[in-house]
Amino acid sequence: MRHKYRLSITDENFHEKFSFRLSSLNFWTAVSLCSIILIALTVIIVVFTPVRRFIPGYVKKDLMEQAVIDRMRLDSIQLQLETQGLMLRTLNAVLTGDIPMEDSKIIRDSLLDYSNIEYHISLADSLLRLEIERADKYTLDFDGVQMNGSDPKRAGFANNILFYKPAEGRVYKKFDHQTRHYGIDIEVDPNSVIKSVLDGSVVLTTWSPERGHIMVIEHDDKVISIYEAAAALFKRTGEFVRAGEAIGIAGQSVFNGQVIHLHFELWYNGTPVDPEKHLTL
């Protein structure tokens, strides 16, 4: 540490060009000073620049908060999809009549005791039972053709009702009661308009990966129309729509290699009817 040295730089003729005194203390002092400056610059760059994001193990507080918010939104969306799926399955079961027996429990009033009630079958009751047993059970036969039947609630349905076209296009898949295809599939052009067939109120708007956007509209006289495989919907649940009013857009729903289409169903008093029998398509 006490010995000093002279560092001299000369040219090829041994003429001195540059020289300075050097010792071990000066050398280690310079090395330490350079190290401190390098460490200080590294800390400043890491703390005050975005480079710190590339350091393994570093997590920004804003990113953590955003990740928590995104996870909460994802959970909410998943819960909403499960709720809408359950609602859609329930509505489909009600419309088709496929309600499981375990779900159709009879609710009795526990405050009343029916075990001691005595009744006698009257002649009018027997005649009514006989008339119902001899009547047609359904308004549709196995070919999907509407039957006249003896049910006064379904007799003469839609004879005086003017329906609008739900969409412009050709029907490529018809109503089939045997295969439970309770509607028609209309081949449509991309971004074509979907219209309401009658005045009514929107009772359900939902979406599913298999069936696209779905809208259910309730009309007067126990008539319900269902529109499936839509690309977008213009109305929300609870809104009132006019006959012929645009309610959505078709064109983005292609399922299982099928053509771009609109699936349309028409229900009356809880029973599906063939839309082609009542609409001019």
Backbone torsions as a table, in degrees:
resi	resn	phi	psi	omega
1	MET	NA	-27.3	-176.9
2	ARG	-87.3	-25.5	-177.8
3	HIS	-73.7	136.7	178.9
4	LYS	-113.0	149.9	-177.5
5	TYR	-129.1	158.3	178.9
6	ARG	-117.4	122.6	178.2
7	LEU	-101.6	118.7	-175.3
8	SER	-123.6	137.0	178.1
9	ILE	-115.4	122.4	-177.1
10	THR	-123.6	165.0	176.2
11	ASP	-90.4	-170.2	-176.0
12	GLU	-70.1	-16.9	176.7
13	ASN	-95.4	11.3	178.9
14	PHE	64.0	29.7	170.8
15	HIS	-88.3	127.4	-176.7
16	GLU	-69.4	125.6	178.7
17	LYS	-103.2	-36.4	-176.7
18	PHE	-156.8	142.2	179.4
19	SER	-155.7	151.6	173.5
20	PHE	-156.7	157.7	-178.4
21	ARG	-83.6	142.6	-175.7
22	LEU	-140.9	138.1	176.1
23	SER	-138.1	168.1	179.3
24	SER	-62.0	-37.6	179.6
25	LEU	-64.6	-45.3	179.0
26	ASN	-63.4	-38.8	-179.4
27	PHE	-62.9	-51.4	-178.8
28	TRP	-68.6	-29.8	175.2
29	THR	-64.8	-43.3	178.6
30	ALA	-64.7	-42.2	178.7
31	VAL	-62.7	-43.2	179.0
32	SER	-64.0	-42.1	179.9
33	LEU	-63.3	-43.1	177.8
34	CYS	-63.9	-38.1	179.1
35	SER	-64.8	-42.8	179.9
36	ILE	-63.3	-43.0	179.2
37	ILE	-63.7	-41.4	179.5
38	LEU	-64.4	-42.5	179.0
39	ILE	-65.0	-41.5	179.8
40	ALA	-63.5	-42.6	177.9
41	LEU	-64.0	-39.2	178.8
42	THR	-63.7	-43.0	178.7
43	VAL	-63.4	-42.6	-179.7
44	ILE	-63.3	-42.7	179.8
45	ILE	-64.9	-40.9	-178.3
46	VAL	-69.0	-38.6	-174.4
47	VAL	-79.5	-40.4	-169.9
48	PHE	-107.1	7.0	178.8
49	THR	-129.6	160.6	178.5
50	PRO	-67.6	-0.1	179.9
51	VAL	-62.2	-25.9	-176.9
52	ARG	-62.8	-22.3	179.8
53	ARG	-67.6	-21.7	-179.5
54	PHE	-88.7	-0.9	179.2
55	ILE	-79.2	126.7	179.2
56	PRO	-59.2	132.4	178.7
57	GLY	92.5	-10.6	179.8
58	TYR	-85.0	131.1	177.8
59	VAL	-129.2	123.9	-179.2
60	LYS	-76.6	144.6	-178.6
61	LYS	-63.9	-40.2	179.8
62	ASP	-63.2	-37.9	178.7
63	LEU	-65.9	-39.2	177.6
64	MET	-63.8	-44.8	179.1
65	GLU	-63.1	-41.3	179.3
66	GLN	-66.1	-36.5	178.1
67	ALA	-64.6	-40.0	177.7
68	VAL	-65.0	-42.6	179.4
69	ILE	-63.8	-43.0	179.2
70	ASP	-63.3	-38.4	179.0
71	ARG	-66.2	-38.9	177.9
72	MET	-65.7	-41.0	177.6
73	ARG	-64.4	-40.3	178.4
74	LEU	-62.6	-41.6	177.3
75	ASP	-63.7	-40.1	179.3
76	SER	-64.8	-41.9	179.5
77	ILE	-65.2	-41.2	178.8
78	GLN	-63.4	-42.3	178.4
79	LEU	-64.5	-39.9	179.2
80	GLN	-65.7	-40.6	178.2
81	LEU	-64.5	-40.5	177.9
82	GLU	-65.1	-39.6	178.4
83	THR	-65.1	-44.2	179.3
84	GLN	-66.2	-38.1	176.6
85	GLY	-62.4	-42.3	177.4
86	LEU	-64.3	-41.1	178.4
87	MET	-62.9	-42.1	-179.7
88	LEU	-66.1	-42.0	178.0
89	ARG	-65.0	-38.0	178.5
90	THR	-66.1	-44.6	178.3
91	LEU	-63.1	-40.6	178.3
92	ASN	-64.4	-39.0	178.3
93	ALA	-66.4	-37.4	178.8
94	VAL	-67.5	-42.0	-178.0
95	LEU	-70.1	-37.3	-178.7
96	THR	-89.3	-14.0	-179.0
97	GLY	80.0	12.1	-179.1
98	ASP	-92.8	56.6	179.1
99	ILE	-87.2	121.6	179.4
100	PRO	-58.1	145.9	-178.3
101	MET	-64.1	-32.7	-179.5
102	GLU	-69.1	-21.8	179.0
103	ASP	-88.0	-16.7	-177.9
104	SER	-100.0	63.8	-179.6
105	LYS	-79.4	142.0	178.3
106	ILE	-84.2	123.7	-179.6
107	ILE	-97.1	118.6	-179.9
108	ARG	-111.4	149.8	177.9
109	ASP	-78.5	116.9	-177.4
110	SER	-70.6	-14.6	-179.6
111	LEU	-81.7	-13.7	-178.4
112	LEU	-108.9	142.4	179.5
113	ASP	-111.8	114.4	-177.4
114	TYR	-96.7	-0.1	-173.7
115	SER	-70.8	-26.1	-176.2
116	ASN	-97.9	8.1	-178.0
117	ILE	-80.8	131.0	178.0
118	GLU	-115.4	133.9	178.7
119	TYR	-142.6	159.5	-179.3
120	HIS	-125.6	138.8	179.7
121	ILE	-75.5	124.2	-179.4
122	SER	-87.1	167.3	178.4
123	LEU	-66.3	-39.2	179.6
124	ALA	-64.3	-38.2	178.3
125	ASP	-66.5	-39.9	179.3
126	SER	-65.7	-41.2	178.8
127	LEU	-65.9	-36.7	178.4
128	LEU	-67.4	-42.6	177.3
129	ARG	-61.4	-41.5	179.9
130	LEU	-65.1	-38.3	179.4
131	GLU	-66.9	-40.8	179.8
132	ILE	-68.6	-38.9	180.0
133	GLU	-65.8	-33.9	-179.9
134	ARG	-82.6	-13.8	-178.1
135	ALA	-76.6	165.0	177.4
136	ASP	-68.1	136.9	-178.8
137	LYS	-76.1	-31.0	-176.5
138	TYR	-132.9	158.2	176.9
139	THR	-89.3	-3.9	-179.9
140	LEU	-124.4	137.8	173.7
141	ASP	-89.0	-171.8	-174.9
142	PHE	-72.3	-16.8	177.8
143	ASP	-90.1	2.4	179.4
144	GLY	80.4	10.1	-180.0
145	VAL	-89.3	136.8	-176.8
146	GLN	-71.2	132.3	179.9
147	MET	-99.0	154.5	179.5
148	ASN	-68.4	-50.4	175.1
149	GLY	65.7	174.7	178.1
150	SER	-113.6	8.1	179.3
151	ASP	-78.6	114.7	-177.1
152	PRO	-67.6	-21.4	-179.0
153	LYS	-72.9	-23.6	-177.1
154	ARG	-110.6	-6.0	-177.8
155	ALA	-69.2	132.8	176.1
156	GLY	71.1	27.8	-179.3
157	PHE	-65.8	135.7	172.1
158	ALA	63.7	18.0	178.3
159	ASN	-69.1	-31.7	-176.6
160	ASN	-116.3	21.8	-178.1
161	ILE	-108.9	132.5	178.1
162	LEU	-100.6	113.2	179.8
163	PHE	-96.1	142.4	172.3
164	TYR	-89.2	157.0	176.4
165	LYS	-69.4	132.3	176.8
166	PRO	-71.3	-27.0	179.4
167	ALA	-166.4	158.3	177.7
168	GLU	-89.7	126.3	179.4
169	GLY	160.4	-179.8	-180.0
170	ARG	-101.6	149.2	178.2
171	VAL	-85.1	114.2	-179.3
172	TYR	-106.5	-9.8	174.0
173	LYS	-138.9	119.3	-171.2
174	LYS	-91.9	172.8	176.8
175	PHE	-66.3	131.7	-179.5
176	ASP	-142.7	108.2	-177.3
177	HIS	-72.5	-30.5	-177.7
178	GLN	-67.2	-41.7	-179.5
179	THR	-90.0	7.4	-179.6
180	ARG	60.7	31.0	171.4
181	HIS	-92.9	88.5	-169.1
182	TYR	-85.3	26.1	178.5
183	GLY	-156.8	-165.3	178.1
184	ILE	-124.9	150.7	175.8
185	ASP	-107.6	120.1	-177.7
186	ILE	-105.6	121.1	176.3
187	GLU	-72.9	125.3	-174.8
188	VAL	-126.9	162.8	174.8
189	ASP	-82.2	156.4	177.1
190	PRO	-58.5	140.3	177.9
191	ASN	61.8	25.5	174.5
192	SER	-77.6	156.5	-173.5
193	VAL	-88.2	137.8	173.2
194	ILE	-101.5	132.1	-175.5
195	LYS	-120.0	153.5	176.2
196	SER	-78.8	137.5	-176.9
197	VAL	-80.4	-23.2	-179.4
198	LEU	-147.6	167.6	169.7
199	ASP	-65.8	143.5	179.0
200	GLY	177.9	-177.3	-179.4
201	SER	-116.4	138.4	178.6
202	VAL	-75.3	120.5	-178.8
203	VAL	-104.5	-14.5	-179.6
204	LEU	-158.9	132.4	169.3
205	THR	-133.4	124.6	-177.1
206	THR	-150.9	-179.4	-179.6
207	TRP	-147.9	143.7	174.7
208	SER	-141.9	150.5	-179.5
209	PRO	-61.8	-30.7	-176.8
210	GLU	-84.0	-31.7	-170.8
211	ARG	-118.7	2.5	177.1
212	GLY	69.9	-157.4	177.5
213	HIS	-74.3	137.8	-175.5
214	ILE	-128.6	138.1	176.2
215	MET	-133.8	135.8	177.0
216	VAL	-120.2	126.3	-178.0
217	ILE	-119.0	130.7	177.7
218	GLU	-99.3	127.5	-179.2
219	HIS	-110.9	-179.8	177.1
220	ASP	-71.1	164.1	176.0
221	ASP	60.1	33.9	173.7
222	LYS	63.6	34.6	178.6
223	VAL	-103.4	134.9	179.2
224	ILE	-130.2	134.2	175.0
225	SER	-118.4	141.7	-176.5
226	ILE	-125.6	133.1	-179.4
227	TYR	-123.7	120.4	-177.6
228	GLU	-124.3	164.9	178.0
229	ALA	65.8	38.8	177.3
230	ALA	-91.4	151.1	177.7
231	ALA	-81.9	-32.6	179.7
232	ALA	-157.1	154.5	179.2
233	LEU	-120.0	142.8	-179.2
234	PHE	-97.9	-16.9	-174.2
235	LYS	-115.6	157.8	178.4
236	ARG	-116.3	168.0	179.4
237	THR	-61.5	131.8	179.9
238	GLY	98.0	-13.8	-179.1
239	GLU	-80.7	151.6	179.0
240	PHE	-97.9	136.8	-179.9
241	VAL	-123.5	151.7	177.6
242	ARG	-96.9	158.1	176.5
243	ALA	-64.5	130.8	-178.7
244	GLY	84.5	-1.1	-179.6
245	GLU	-78.7	141.7	179.2
246	ALA	-69.2	128.5	-178.7
247	ILE	-119.2	-8.9	-179.1
248	GLY	-177.7	-176.9	-179.6
249	ILE	-129.3	136.8	175.1
250	ALA	-104.3	162.4	173.6
251	GLY	134.8	-12.9	-177.9
252	GLN	-116.5	11.9	-174.8
253	SER	-111.4	98.9	176.8
254	VAL	-121.9	111.5	-174.6
255	PHE	-117.3	133.6	174.3
256	ASN	55.2	37.4	177.4
257	GLY	76.0	7.6	179.7
258	GLN	-76.4	167.1	178.7
259	VAL	-75.1	165.3	176.2
260	ILE	-67.1	123.4	-171.8
261	HIS	-149.7	170.0	171.0
262	LEU	-120.2	124.9	175.0
263	HIS	-92.4	121.2	-175.6
264	PHE	-123.1	132.6	177.0
265	GLU	-126.2	149.5	178.5
266	LEU	-130.9	123.2	-177.3
267	TRP	-120.8	143.4	176.3
268	TYR	-134.2	119.7	177.6
269	ASN	55.2	39.7	177.7
270	GLY	80.1	11.3	-178.4
271	THR	-126.0	131.9	178.4
272	PRO	-73.1	141.3	176.7
273	VAL	-124.8	158.2	-179.1
274	ASP	-76.6	115.1	-178.2
275	PRO	-62.6	-28.6	-178.9
276	GLU	-68.0	-17.3	177.8
277	LYS	-78.9	-14.3	-173.5
278	HIS	-128.1	-12.0	179.7
279	LEU	-115.2	148.1	173.2
280	THR	-96.8	105.8	-175.3
281	LEU	-109.9	NA	NA
